[in-house]
Amino acid sequence: MSDGAFGGDGADEEPEVADCEETVHRLYHFLDGELTEDRRLAIRAHLDDCGPCVDVLGFEAELRRVVADRCRDRVPDHLRDRVARLIDHERVVSGGLPD
């Protein structure tokens, strides 16, 4: 693969269309919006024509959504209060550690 859209200076070159390996390798960066415009467009062009890579993209996007939803679970107030009391108790017992 020549440098094209994936790493060279791009001078006087046509940007390359990403292949499956490149697309999967850069998928997280694509989802996070961390790619240059040329790289993003090359991957988008590949995704427009490649069902298997679209499936991988869909899976990864859904996985991120599920993880994000699960990470928003709230700690019950009684548990938070109990942990705070235990921390305060340890401060007293161990000689009054600073806050």
Summary of the structure (lengths in Angstrom):
residues: 99
radius of gyration: 23.9
end to end distance: 57.1
largest distance: 71.1
contacts: 219
relative contact order: 0.10
helix: 65%
strand: 0%
